Amino acid sequence: MRDILVAAAVGLILSMFGTPLAIRLFSRRGYGQNIREEGPAGHHDKRGTPTMGGTVIVIAALLGYAAAHLATLLSANPAPPTASALLVLFLMTGLGVVGFLDDFIKIYKQRSLGLRSGAKALGQLIVGAVFAVLVVRFPNAYSITPAETRLSFLRDFGPQSIGLFAFTIWVLIMIVGFSNAVNLTDGLDGLASGATGIVLASYVLIGNWQLRNSCTTAILGPNCYIVRDPLDLAVVAAAVLGALVGFLWWNAPPAKIFMGDTGSLALGGVLAGLAITTRTQLLLLILAGLCVVITSSVIIQVGFFKMTRKRIFRMAPLQHHFELKGWAETTIVVRFWLIAALSAAAGLGLFYVEWMPKL
């Protein structure tokens, strides 16, 4: 528990006080946001707001995680970094680099589009493929690897293995899907920061619960969890959560800085990585329900328009539909945060209730 608190506190402090430095640096260098002309008219006032704030989130989270492990060196039981946590942090950082390149090209060429869609997808696939191959390696003393080549909901289920190739494809779908889902959610000040933070808080609780009921430490039974490094995964979630809360202080409406693709792709990668390594892949669809709904609105809008040449929503993603209906930005953000909280609560409820009948 101390590791979790240290990671969250250090991530929060570094992000809280590091973000103003980034705002000044990016403003001085002219790293401002470009706004699409076809977007909501109210967004034109945001042109020039510093972007690439996701760099602060990633750096603060990495240092928060490192600080938590340095703190254990002073204890009687020092805990080295684990394979599961390092792989999730690699996924976050790798996707953050892809997002950074996208953001930098937007700024350098002064346009609202950065990397070409093919190049951006290729970057996500390369990082995701490396993660998918490595995550089924590195067995611990109990021969448990960070992930198994199986599907999972509240724990692994189904056949013993779907095979490495099928598992790799599934992992890539999750990584690309959720990194893009958080990216689509990042359309209003503070929306993606708050919604993602709620899911990360859920994974702090899930990792802690899995630790307390691990098959390697608890009395063996059908209700224990086979997860390689539940505590360290909770530490990762706490470090990113702390960094995100510190960033949200400056990203809340009216935003002084945007996370950009650097932050949204990195955060989507963290969520996918945590879901895979905690064996809760399909549960993430519920925990991150707001991101799923917003992404679905884009799919529905595009598909319906191609079939009928008509639109269901005034604009997609969904948050812009409500903007065009006249809702205030803060109203949309707070209400969507409530939806995110209810989704996370539903996911945590399922996770806990699944355990109760076996007590």
C-alpha positions in Angstrom: 0.0 0.0 0.0 2.9 2.4 0.7 4.2 1.8 -2.8 0.9 2.8 -4.2 0.7 6.0 -2.1 4.3 7.0 -3.0 3.8 6.5 -6.7 0.5 8.5 -6.7 2.0 11.3 -4.6 5.2 11.7 -6.6 3.3 11.6 -9.9 0.8 14.2 -8.6 3.5 16.6 -7.3 5.7 16.4 -10.4 2.7 16.9 -12.7 1.1 19.6 -10.7 4.3 21.7 -10.6 5.8 20.5 -13.9 2.8 21.4 -16.1 3.2 25.2 -15.6 6.8 24.9 -16.7 5.7 23.0 -19.8 3.0 25.6 -20.5 5.6 28.4 -20.4 8.1 26.4 -22.5 5.6 25.3 -25.1 4.1 28.8 -25.3 7.5 30.4 -25.8 8.3 27.9 -28.6 4.9 28.4 -30.2 3.7 24.8 -29.6 0.1 25.8 -29.8 -3.0 23.7 -30.8 -4.3 24.0 -34.3 -8.1 23.8 -34.6 -10.1 22.2 -37.4 -12.1 24.7 -39.3 -15.1 22.3 -39.6 -15.1 21.9 -35.8 -17.5 23.7 -33.4 -17.2 27.4 -33.6 -16.5 27.7 -29.9 -13.3 25.8 -30.3 -11.7 28.6 -32.4 -11.0 30.5 -29.2 -8.7 27.6 -28.1 -6.3 28.1 -31.1 -2.8 28.5 -29.8 -3.3 26.8 -26.4 -0.1 24.9 -25.7 -0.4 21.2 -26.5 1.8 18.0 -26.1 1.0 18.2 -22.3 1.0 14.4 -22.4 4.8 14.5 -22.1 4.4 15.8 -18.6 1.9 12.9 -17.7 4.3 10.3 -19.1 7.4 11.6 -17.5 5.7 12.2 -14.1 4.2 8.7 -14.2 7.5 7.1 -14.9 9.3 9.0 -12.2 6.4 8.3 -9.8 6.8 4.5 -10.4 10.6 4.8 -10.0 10.2 6.7 -6.7 7.9 4.0 -5.3 10.6 1.4 -5.9 13.4 3.6 -4.6 11.3 4.0 -1.4 11.2 0.2 -1.0 15.0 0.1 -0.9 14.8 1.7 2.6 12.4 -1.1 3.8 13.1 -4.6 5.0 11.7 -6.1 1.9 12.9 -4.1 -1.2 10.8 -4.8 -4.3 12.4 -4.6 -7.7 10.4 -3.5 -10.7 8.4 -6.4 -12.3 8.0 -7.5 -15.8 4.3 -6.8 -15.9 4.7 -3.2 -14.8 7.7 -2.5 -17.1 5.8 -3.8 -20.1 2.8 -1.6 -19.4 5.1 1.4 -18.9 6.8 0.5 -22.2 3.4 0.4 -23.9 2.5 3.8 -22.5 5.8 5.4 -23.4 6.0 3.8 -26.9 2.5 5.0 -27.8 3.3 8.4 -26.2 6.2 8.7 -28.7 3.9 7.9 -31.6 1.5 10.6 -30.3 4.4 13.1 -29.8 5.5 12.7 -33.5 1.9 13.3 -34.5 1.6 16.4 -32.3 5.0 17.8 -33.4 4.1 17.4 -37.1 0.9 19.3 -36.5 2.8 22.1 -34.9 5.7 22.2 -37.3 3.4 22.2 -40.4 0.8 24.4 -38.8 -2.2 22.1 -39.6 -4.8 20.1 -37.6 -3.6 16.8 -39.0 -0.2 15.3 -38.1 1.0 11.9 -39.0 -0.8 10.3 -41.9 -3.3 7.7 -40.7 -1.3 4.8 -42.1 2.0 6.0 -40.5 0.2 6.5 -37.2 -1.5 3.1 -37.2 1.9 1.5 -38.2 3.5 3.1 -35.1 0.7 1.8 -32.9 1.0 -1.7 -34.4 4.7 -1.9 -34.0 4.6 -0.9 -30.3 1.6 -3.1 -29.7 3.2 -6.1 -31.5 6.4 -5.9 -29.3 4.2 -5.7 -26.2 2.0 -8.7 -27.4 5.1 -10.9 -28.0 6.8 -10.0 -24.7 3.8 -10.1 -22.4 3.5 -13.9 -22.6 7.1 -14.3 -21.6 9.0 -13.8 -18.4 7.5 -16.4 -16.1 8.1 -15.9 -12.3 8.9 -18.6 -9.7 5.3 -19.9 -10.0 5.6 -20.1 -13.8 3.1 -17.3 -14.2 3.7 -14.9 -17.1 2.3 -11.3 -17.3 -0.4 -12.6 -19.6 -1.6 -15.9 -21.1 -2.7 -16.5 -24.7 -6.3 -16.6 -23.5 -9.3 -14.2 -23.4 -10.4 -12.8 -20.1 -13.3 -10.9 -18.5 -13.1 -11.0 -14.7 -10.3 -13.6 -15.1 -9.1 -15.8 -17.9 -11.8 -18.0 -19.4 -12.4 -20.2 -22.4 -10.0 -22.6 -24.0 -6.6 -23.1 -22.6 -5.1 -21.0 -25.4 -6.2 -19.3 -28.5 -2.7 -19.4 -29.9 0.0 -16.8 -30.0 -1.0 -15.5 -33.4 -4.7 -15.0 -32.5 -3.7 -13.6 -29.1 -1.4 -11.1 -30.8 -4.1 -9.9 -33.1 -6.5 -9.5 -30.2 -4.0 -7.5 -28.2 -3.3 -5.3 -31.2 -7.1 -4.7 -31.5 -7.3 -3.7 -27.9 -4.2 -1.4 -28.0 -5.2 0.4 -31.2 -8.8 0.5 -30.2 -8.4 2.0 -26.7 -5.6 4.4 -27.7 -7.8 5.8 -30.4 -10.8 5.7 -28.1 -9.1 7.9 -25.5 -8.0 10.1 -28.4 -11.6 10.6 -29.6 -12.7 11.3 -26.0 -10.1 14.1 -25.7 -12.3 16.7 -27.4 -13.2 19.0 -24.5 -11.2 20.5 -21.7 -10.6 18.0 -19.0 -12.9 15.3 -20.5 -10.4 12.6 -21.3 -8.3 13.4 -18.2 -11.1 12.9 -15.8 -12.7 9.9 -17.6 -9.3 8.1 -17.8 -8.5 8.9 -14.2 -11.6 7.2 -13.0 -10.7 4.0 -14.9 -7.1 4.1 -13.5 -8.5 4.5 -10.0 -10.5 1.3 -10.7 -7.3 -0.5 -11.6 -5.7 0.6 -8.4 -8.5 -1.2 -6.5 -8.5 -4.2 -8.8 -4.7 -4.7 -8.5 -4.9 -4.4 -4.7 -7.8 -6.9 -4.5 -6.0 -9.4 -6.7 -3.0 -9.1 -4.5 -5.0 -9.8 -1.3 -6.6 -12.8 -3.1 -3.7 -14.1 -5.2 -3.3 -17.8 -5.8 0.3 -17.5 -4.8 -0.3 -16.0 -1.3 -3.9 -16.9 -0.4 -5.4 -20.2 0.4 -5.7 -21.9 -2.9 -9.3 -22.1 -4.2 -11.4 -21.5 -7.3 -11.8 -17.8 -6.4 -8.2 -16.8 -6.2 -6.5 -14.8 -9.0 -3.6 -16.0 -11.2 -2.0 -12.6 -11.9 1.8 -12.3 -12.0 2.3 -8.8 -10.4 -0.9 -7.4 -9.1 0.7 -5.0 -6.6 3.1 -3.5 -9.1 0.3 -3.1 -11.6 -1.6 -1.1 -9.0 1.5 1.0 -8.5 1.6 1.7 -12.2 -2.1 2.7 -12.2 -1.5 4.9 -9.2 1.5 6.6 -10.7 -0.3 7.5 -13.9 -3.4 8.5 -11.9 -1.4 10.9 -9.8 0.2 12.4 -12.8 -3.2 12.7 -14.5 -4.7 14.5 -11.5 -1.9 17.0 -11.4 -2.3 17.6 -15.1 -6.1 17.9 -14.8 -5.6 20.9 -12.4 -4.3 22.8 -15.5 -6.4 21.0 -18.1 -9.8 21.6 -16.5 -12.0 24.1 -18.3 -10.8 26.6 -19.4 -7.7 24.5 -20.2 -4.3 26.1 -20.0 -2.8 23.2 -21.8 -3.9 20.2 -23.9 -2.5 16.6 -23.5 -2.5 16.1 -27.3 -2.1 12.8 -29.0 1.0 12.3 -26.8 -1.2 12.0 -23.8 -4.3 10.4 -25.3 -2.4 7.5 -27.0 -0.2 6.9 -24.0 -3.3 6.8 -21.7 -5.2 4.4 -24.0 -2.1 2.2 -24.0 -2.0 2.1 -20.2 -5.6 1.1 -20.0 -5.2 -1.7 -22.5 -2.0 -2.8 -20.9 -3.5 -3.0 -17.4 -6.5 -4.9 -18.7 -4.3 -7.5 -20.4 -1.9 -8.0 -17.5 -4.7 -8.1 -14.8 -6.6 -10.6 -16.9 -9.6 -8.2 -17.2 -9.6 -7.6 -21.0 -13.3 -7.5 -21.7 -14.1 -5.9 -18.3 -12.3 -2.8 -19.7 -15.2 -2.3 -22.1 -17.4 -1.6 -19.1 -14.9 0.2 -16.9 -14.1 2.6 -19.8 -17.7 2.7 -21.0 -17.7 6.4 -21.8 -14.7 5.9 -24.2 -16.6 3.0 -25.8 -19.8 5.0 -26.2 -17.9 8.0 -27.8 -16.0 5.7 -30.2 -19.2 3.9 -31.1 -20.8 7.3 -32.0 -18.1 7.9 -34.6 -18.5 4.4 -36.0 -22.2 4.7 -36.2 -22.0 8.2 -37.7 -19.5 7.1 -40.4 -21.3 3.9 -41.2 -24.8 5.5 -41.4 -23.5 8.3 -43.6 -21.9 5.9 -46.0 -25.1 4.0 -46.3 -27.7 6.8 -46.4 -25.7 10.0 -47.0 -27.4 11.3 -43.8 -26.1 11.9 -40.3 -27.5 10.6 -37.0 -25.6 13.1 -34.8 -25.0 16.7 -35.6 -21.3 16.0 -35.2 -19.2 13.1 -34.0 -17.6 12.3 -31.6 -20.7 12.5 -29.4 -19.5 15.3 -27.1 -19.6 17.7 -30.1 -23.2 16.7 -30.9 -24.2 18.1 -27.5 -22.1 21.2 -28.1 -24.0 21.9 -31.3 -27.2 21.4 -29.4 -26.2 24.3 -27.2 -24.9 22.5 -24.1 -22.2 24.4 -22.2 -18.8 22.8 -22.4 -18.5 22.4 -18.6 -22.0 20.8 -18.5 -21.0 18.2 -21.0 -17.7 17.5 -19.3 -19.2 17.0 -15.8 -22.1 14.9 -17.1 -19.8 12.7 -19.1 -17.6 12.3 -16.0 -20.7 11.1 -14.2 -21.3 8.5 -17.0 -17.6 7.5 -16.7 -18.0 7.1 -12.9 -21.1 5.0 -13.3 -19.5 2.8 -15.9 -16.5 2.2 -13.6 -18.8 1.5 -10.7 -20.7 -1.1 -12.7 -17.4 -2.7 -13.8 -16.1 -2.8 -10.2 -19.4 -4.2 -9.0 -19.3 -7.1 -11.5 -15.7 -7.7 -10.5 -16.5 -7.9 -6.8 -19.9 -9.7 -7.2 -18.2 -12.5 -9.2 -16.1 -13.2 -6.1 -18.9 -13.1 -3.5 -20.7 -16.4 -4.4 -17.5 -18.3 -3.9 -16.8 -17.1 -0.4 
